[in-house]
Amino acid sequence: MAEEKHFTEAEIKEILRAAIKKESDFKISFGTVTFYKILRDRKYSIITSAAATAAITVASVKIGGLHISGSDAFLVFLGKSIIKHEFGIKHQLYILLKVCYHEYFHTLQFGPGDDLDDYHKAIYKIESIIVKNEWFKYVANHESFFSEIEASKYGIAKAKAFLKENPEQCKGVYEDDKDFIEWEKARNDYDYNNYDLNFLLNILHRIVKKYPDSIRGTFLEAVYENDGSFKKISDILQNQMFLALDKRIQYHLIGNEILINGLDISNIPSECLDFIIEALEYRFNLALKRRSINGESLRTMSITTKEWLDNDCSLVNYINIINNLRMLTKRIRMEKRLGKNKGIGNEVESIGSSMERIKEVRNNPR
C-alpha cells in the first residue's frame, strides 16, 4: 500500500503558484477575504459585498475557485482541501492544480484576445448572460456550461502534466493519482458529450422575457424583439447577424421547441419550414450520437448504471419528441405543397407540452 502524501498549506500554495507561473503572470489569491476586498474596491456596498462573498463561499465548496472578470488574479478556496489533506484523503493536490488551471483557462476564454471561433464566441455569450442574470441557476448546473466543461478539460490535462513533470516537488503523487485522473478525464468527456445548448437556451428565453435589455448589443437581437418576444421566423432567417452565426448555433436557435411552439407553423413560408426541418434533423442526429457515446461511458465505468439509466430515459424521450416534431414539420411541408394543412396546430401544441414535461423531469430528478 502506497504511503499517504501530506502537504502543508505553505507547500500547496508554493506548488500552485509555480504551476501558474509557467503559464502567465496572473496571480493566485486564496480565500474569501480577497474576494470581499475586490468587491469593495469596485464600489459595491458593504451589504452587497458581504452577501456576494457569502454566496461565493457556499459556491466554492462545489466549484473550488473563481475568476473575477477584469482582474489580474483568480481565487482558489483551500479550506476544504486542506482539511482533507490533514486526514490523508488522496487526490487533493491534483484537484487544486486542476482548479487553478481551470480558473486560468477562464482568463483565456473571457480575456481581451480574439482567438475564439464564432461557435465558441456565441456559446460563451449565451452562457455569460445566464451567469449574470441567473447566478444560482449557474451554480446548480455548473457542469452543464460549455465554458466550464472546456475549462475542466484544460485543467485536467495541465494538472496531469505538471504532476508528471515535477515528481520531486509533488512528492510523486502522480503515480498514486493516475487512475483517478484518467477517470476524471473520462468523466469530463461524458460531460462534453452531453452538453445541451438547448437546455441553456430555455433558461435564456426566460431571462430575455424578463430582462430584454440583457441581450442588447449581441447577436441575439436577431432573434428577439425589444420586449423579449421572438421575431417572425422569416425575419430571423434573413437577418445578417443571424446569417453570420456558425450553422450549429443557427440550428439550435431555430430548432428550439419553445420558438417552434410559438409559431403558427402551418402558415409560415416553405423556405422557413425547410430550415426548421434542417435544424430538427441536426438536433435529432446529435441526440442519437450522444446516446451511443453514453453507452461507451457506461462500459468504461466513467458513469454509474444509475446515472446512465436516468440520462438514457430522459434522452430517449428527448429523441422521440424531436423526432415527432421533425416528422410533423415534414408532413406540414408536404401538405402545404398539396394544399392540405388543416388541424396541425393542436399537434404542435401537444408536442410542446411534452417537451415541457421532459424538462421538468430533467431539472427535478428524484
C-alpha positions as CSV (number, residue, x, y, z in Angstrom):
1,M,0.0,0.0,0.0
2,A,1.4,3.4,-1.1
3,E,2.4,5.8,1.7
4,E,0.0,8.8,2.0
5,K,1.5,12.1,0.9
6,H,0.8,15.1,3.1
7,F,1.3,18.7,2.1
8,T,1.3,21.8,4.4
9,E,-0.7,24.8,3.3
10,A,2.5,26.6,2.5
11,E,3.7,23.7,0.3
12,I,0.4,23.7,-1.6
13,K,0.5,27.4,-2.2
14,E,4.0,27.2,-3.5
15,I,3.2,24.4,-5.9
16,L,0.1,26.2,-7.2
17,R,1.9,29.4,-7.8
18,A,4.8,27.6,-9.5
19,A,2.3,25.9,-11.8
20,I,0.5,29.0,-12.9
21,K,3.8,31.0,-13.2
22,K,4.7,28.7,-16.1
23,E,1.5,29.9,-17.9
24,S,1.4,33.6,-17.2
25,D,1.9,36.4,-14.8
26,F,-1.6,36.0,-13.4
27,K,-1.7,35.9,-9.6
28,I,-3.5,33.4,-7.3
29,S,-5.3,34.7,-4.3
30,F,-6.6,32.4,-1.6
31,G,-9.8,32.6,0.4
32,T,-13.0,34.7,0.5
33,V,-11.3,37.8,2.2
34,T,-9.7,38.7,-1.1
35,F,-13.0,38.4,-2.9
36,Y,-14.6,40.8,-0.5
37,K,-11.8,43.3,-1.0
38,I,-12.2,43.1,-4.7
39,L,-15.9,43.9,-4.5
40,R,-15.2,46.8,-2.1
41,D,-12.6,48.2,-4.5
42,R,-15.2,48.1,-7.2
43,K,-17.5,50.3,-5.1
44,Y,-20.0,47.6,-4.1
45,S,-21.8,48.4,-0.9
46,I,-20.8,46.7,2.3
47,I,-24.1,44.7,2.4
48,T,-23.9,43.7,-1.2
49,S,-20.2,42.8,-0.9
50,A,-20.9,40.7,2.2
51,A,-23.9,38.9,0.6
52,A,-21.9,38.2,-2.6
53,T,-19.0,36.9,-0.5
54,A,-21.3,34.6,1.4
55,A,-22.8,33.3,-1.8
56,I,-19.3,32.7,-3.2
57,T,-18.2,30.9,0.0
58,V,-21.1,28.4,-0.4
59,A,-20.5,28.0,-4.1
60,S,-16.8,27.5,-3.6
61,V,-17.5,24.2,-1.8
62,K,-18.7,22.9,-5.1
63,I,-16.6,24.9,-7.6
64,G,-13.3,25.4,-5.7
65,G,-12.2,28.6,-7.5
66,L,-13.3,31.8,-9.1
67,H,-12.1,34.0,-11.9
68,I,-13.1,37.7,-11.5
69,S,-13.6,39.4,-14.9
70,G,-11.2,42.3,-15.4
71,S,-8.9,41.2,-12.5
72,D,-5.3,40.1,-12.9
73,A,-5.8,37.4,-10.3
74,F,-8.1,34.5,-9.6
75,L,-9.2,32.9,-6.4
76,V,-8.7,29.4,-5.1
77,F,-10.5,28.2,-2.0
78,L,-8.2,25.9,0.1
79,G,-10.2,25.3,3.2
80,K,-12.0,22.1,2.2
81,S,-8.9,20.6,0.6
82,I,-6.6,21.5,3.5
83,I,-8.9,19.6,5.9
84,K,-8.9,16.6,3.5
85,H,-5.1,16.7,3.4
86,E,-4.9,16.6,7.2
87,F,-7.0,13.4,7.2
88,G,-4.8,11.8,4.5
89,I,-7.5,11.9,1.8
90,K,-6.0,11.4,-1.7
91,H,-6.0,13.5,-4.9
92,Q,-6.2,16.9,-3.2
93,L,-3.0,18.3,-4.8
94,Y,-4.2,17.2,-8.2
95,I,-7.7,18.6,-7.6
96,L,-6.3,22.0,-6.5
97,L,-3.9,22.1,-9.6
98,K,-6.9,21.3,-11.8
99,V,-8.9,24.1,-10.2
100,C,-6.0,26.6,-10.7
101,Y,-5.6,25.7,-14.4
102,H,-9.4,25.7,-14.8
103,E,-9.6,29.2,-13.5
104,Y,-6.6,30.3,-15.5
105,F,-8.4,29.0,-18.7
106,H,-11.3,31.2,-17.9
107,T,-9.0,34.2,-18.3
108,L,-8.2,33.0,-21.8
109,Q,-11.9,32.3,-22.6
110,F,-13.1,35.7,-21.5
111,G,-10.0,37.8,-21.9
112,P,-9.3,40.6,-24.4
113,G,-7.9,38.3,-27.1
114,D,-9.7,37.4,-30.3
115,D,-8.6,33.8,-30.7
116,L,-12.1,32.2,-30.3
117,D,-14.0,30.9,-33.3
118,D,-17.6,32.0,-34.0
119,Y,-19.1,28.9,-32.4
120,H,-17.3,29.4,-29.1
121,K,-18.0,33.2,-29.1
122,A,-21.7,32.6,-29.5
123,I,-21.9,29.9,-26.8
124,Y,-19.9,32.0,-24.3
125,K,-22.1,35.0,-24.9
126,I,-25.2,33.0,-24.2
127,E,-23.7,31.4,-21.1
128,S,-22.4,34.7,-19.8
129,I,-25.9,36.3,-20.0
130,I,-27.2,33.4,-17.9
131,V,-24.4,33.6,-15.4
132,K,-25.0,37.3,-15.0
133,N,-28.8,37.1,-14.6
134,E,-29.3,33.6,-13.0
135,W,-26.3,33.1,-10.7
136,F,-27.8,30.3,-8.6
137,K,-29.1,28.5,-11.7
138,Y,-25.5,28.6,-13.0
139,V,-24.1,27.2,-9.7
140,A,-26.7,24.4,-9.6
141,N,-25.9,23.4,-13.2
142,H,-22.2,24.2,-13.2
143,E,-21.1,21.2,-15.3
144,S,-23.8,21.9,-17.9
145,F,-22.0,25.0,-19.1
146,F,-19.6,24.6,-22.1
147,S,-17.2,27.2,-20.8
148,E,-16.9,25.1,-17.6
149,I,-16.6,21.8,-19.3
150,E,-13.8,23.1,-21.5
151,A,-12.0,24.8,-18.6
152,S,-12.1,21.4,-16.8
153,K,-10.7,19.7,-19.8
154,Y,-7.8,22.1,-19.9
155,G,-7.4,21.8,-16.1
156,I,-7.2,18.0,-16.1
157,A,-4.6,17.9,-18.9
158,K,-2.4,20.6,-17.4
159,A,-2.6,19.2,-13.8
160,K,-1.7,15.8,-15.1
161,A,1.3,17.2,-17.0
162,F,2.6,19.2,-14.0
163,L,2.4,16.3,-11.6
164,K,4.3,14.1,-14.1
165,E,7.0,16.7,-14.8
166,N,7.6,17.7,-11.2
167,P,7.7,14.4,-9.2
168,E,10.0,15.7,-6.5
169,Q,8.1,18.9,-5.7
170,C,4.8,17.0,-5.9
171,K,6.2,14.0,-3.8
172,G,5.4,11.5,-6.6
173,V,1.6,11.7,-6.2
174,Y,1.1,11.2,-9.9
175,E,1.7,7.5,-9.6
176,D,-0.9,7.4,-6.8
177,D,-3.4,9.5,-8.7
178,K,-3.1,8.5,-12.3
179,D,-6.1,6.1,-12.3
180,F,-8.2,8.8,-10.7
181,I,-7.0,11.4,-13.3
182,E,-8.0,9.0,-16.1
183,W,-11.4,8.6,-14.5
184,E,-11.8,12.4,-14.3
185,K,-10.8,12.7,-18.0
186,A,-13.4,10.1,-18.9
187,R,-16.0,11.9,-16.8
188,N,-15.2,15.2,-18.5
189,D,-15.6,13.5,-21.9
190,Y,-19.0,12.4,-20.7
191,D,-19.9,16.0,-19.7
192,Y,-18.7,17.2,-23.1
193,N,-20.7,14.6,-25.0
194,N,-23.9,15.6,-23.0
195,Y,-23.5,19.3,-23.4
196,D,-27.0,20.6,-24.3
197,L,-27.2,24.1,-25.6
198,N,-30.9,23.7,-25.9
199,F,-31.2,23.3,-22.1
200,L,-29.4,26.6,-21.6
201,L,-31.5,28.3,-24.4
202,N,-34.6,27.5,-22.4
203,I,-33.1,29.3,-19.4
204,L,-32.1,32.2,-21.7
205,H,-35.6,32.6,-23.0
206,R,-37.0,33.2,-19.5
207,I,-34.2,35.7,-18.9
208,V,-34.8,37.7,-22.1
209,K,-38.6,37.7,-21.5
210,K,-37.9,39.2,-18.0
211,Y,-34.9,41.4,-18.8
212,P,-35.0,42.3,-22.6
213,D,-32.0,44.6,-22.1
214,S,-29.8,41.7,-21.2
215,I,-29.1,40.9,-24.8
216,R,-28.6,44.5,-26.1
217,G,-25.6,44.8,-28.5
218,T,-25.4,41.0,-29.0
219,F,-26.3,38.7,-32.0
220,L,-29.4,37.6,-30.0
221,E,-31.1,40.9,-31.1
222,A,-31.5,39.0,-34.4
223,V,-33.9,36.6,-32.7
224,Y,-35.8,38.7,-30.1
225,E,-37.9,41.8,-30.3
226,N,-37.3,44.6,-27.8
227,D,-40.0,43.3,-25.5
228,G,-38.3,39.9,-25.3
229,S,-40.7,38.0,-27.6
230,F,-39.5,36.2,-30.7
231,K,-39.2,37.9,-34.0
232,K,-41.0,36.5,-37.0
233,I,-39.2,33.4,-38.3
234,S,-38.9,34.9,-41.8
235,D,-37.2,38.0,-40.3
236,I,-34.8,35.9,-38.2
237,L,-33.7,33.9,-41.2
238,Q,-33.0,37.0,-43.3
239,N,-31.1,38.9,-40.5
240,Q,-27.5,39.4,-41.3
241,M,-26.4,38.9,-37.7
242,F,-28.1,35.5,-37.7
243,L,-26.7,34.5,-41.1
244,A,-23.2,35.3,-39.8
245,L,-23.5,32.7,-37.0
246,D,-22.0,29.3,-37.0
247,K,-24.5,26.9,-38.6
248,R,-24.7,24.8,-35.4
249,I,-25.8,27.9,-33.4
250,Q,-28.4,28.7,-36.1
251,Y,-29.8,25.2,-35.8
252,H,-30.0,25.3,-32.0
253,L,-31.8,28.7,-32.1
254,I,-34.3,27.8,-34.8
255,G,-34.7,24.1,-33.7
256,N,-35.6,25.1,-30.1
257,E,-39.0,23.8,-29.2
258,I,-40.0,27.0,-27.3
259,L,-39.5,29.0,-30.5
260,I,-41.2,26.4,-32.7
261,N,-44.2,26.0,-30.3
262,G,-44.8,29.7,-30.6
263,L,-45.1,29.6,-34.3
264,D,-48.3,29.2,-36.4
265,I,-46.3,26.6,-38.2
266,S,-48.9,25.8,-40.8
267,N,-48.8,29.4,-42.1
268,I,-45.1,30.1,-42.5
269,P,-43.2,30.2,-45.8
270,S,-42.0,26.9,-47.2
271,E,-38.3,28.0,-47.1
272,C,-38.7,28.7,-43.3
273,L,-40.2,25.2,-42.9
274,D,-37.2,23.8,-44.8
275,F,-34.8,25.4,-42.4
276,I,-36.7,24.3,-39.3
277,I,-36.6,20.7,-40.6
278,E,-32.8,21.1,-41.2
279,A,-32.4,22.3,-37.6
280,L,-34.5,19.4,-36.2
281,E,-32.6,16.9,-38.2
282,Y,-29.4,18.3,-36.7
283,R,-30.7,18.0,-33.1
284,F,-32.1,14.6,-33.8
285,N,-28.8,13.2,-35.1
286,L,-26.9,14.9,-32.4
287,A,-29.0,13.2,-29.7
288,L,-28.6,9.8,-31.4
289,K,-24.9,10.2,-31.4
290,R,-24.9,11.4,-27.8
291,R,-26.8,8.3,-26.7
292,S,-24.4,6.0,-28.5
293,I,-21.4,7.6,-26.8
294,N,-23.0,7.4,-23.4
295,G,-23.2,3.7,-23.8
296,E,-19.4,3.6,-24.1
297,S,-19.1,5.8,-21.0
298,L,-21.1,3.1,-19.1
299,R,-18.9,0.3,-20.5
300,T,-15.7,2.2,-19.3
301,M,-17.4,2.8,-15.9
302,S,-16.9,6.6,-16.0
303,I,-20.6,6.8,-15.1
304,T,-22.7,4.6,-12.9
305,T,-25.5,2.4,-14.1
306,K,-28.0,4.7,-12.3
307,E,-26.5,7.8,-14.0
308,W,-26.7,6.1,-17.4
309,L,-30.3,4.9,-16.8
310,D,-31.5,8.3,-15.6
311,N,-29.8,10.1,-18.5
312,D,-30.9,7.5,-21.1
313,C,-34.6,7.5,-20.1
314,S,-34.6,11.3,-20.4
315,L,-32.6,11.1,-23.7
316,V,-34.9,8.6,-25.3
317,N,-37.9,10.8,-24.5
318,Y,-36.0,13.8,-25.8
319,I,-35.2,11.9,-29.1
320,N,-38.8,10.8,-29.5
321,I,-40.1,14.3,-29.1
322,I,-37.6,15.8,-31.5
323,N,-38.4,13.1,-34.0
324,N,-42.2,13.6,-33.6
325,L,-41.7,17.4,-34.2
326,R,-39.4,16.7,-37.1
327,M,-41.9,14.3,-38.8
328,L,-44.8,16.7,-38.1
329,T,-42.9,19.5,-39.7
330,K,-42.1,17.4,-42.8
331,R,-45.8,16.5,-43.0
332,I,-46.8,20.1,-42.9
333,R,-44.4,21.0,-45.7
334,M,-45.8,18.2,-47.8
335,E,-49.4,19.1,-47.1
336,K,-48.7,22.7,-47.9
337,R,-47.5,21.6,-51.3
338,L,-50.7,19.7,-51.7
339,G,-52.8,22.4,-50.2
340,K,-53.8,20.3,-47.1
341,N,-52.7,21.8,-43.9
342,K,-55.7,21.7,-41.6
343,G,-55.7,20.6,-38.0
344,I,-51.9,20.7,-37.5
345,G,-51.8,23.4,-34.8
346,N,-53.0,21.1,-32.0
347,E,-50.3,18.5,-32.7
348,V,-47.6,21.2,-32.4
349,E,-49.0,22.4,-29.1
350,S,-49.2,18.8,-27.8
351,I,-45.5,18.2,-28.7
352,G,-44.5,21.4,-27.0
353,S,-46.3,20.4,-23.8
354,S,-44.5,17.0,-23.9
355,M,-41.1,18.8,-24.1
356,E,-42.0,20.9,-21.1
357,R,-42.8,17.8,-19.1
358,I,-39.4,16.3,-20.1
359,K,-37.6,19.4,-19.0
360,E,-39.3,19.2,-15.6
361,V,-38.1,15.7,-15.1
362,R,-34.5,16.6,-16.2
363,N,-34.4,19.6,-13.9
364,N,-36.1,17.9,-10.9
365,P,-34.7,14.3,-10.8
366,R,-35.9,12.0,-8.0
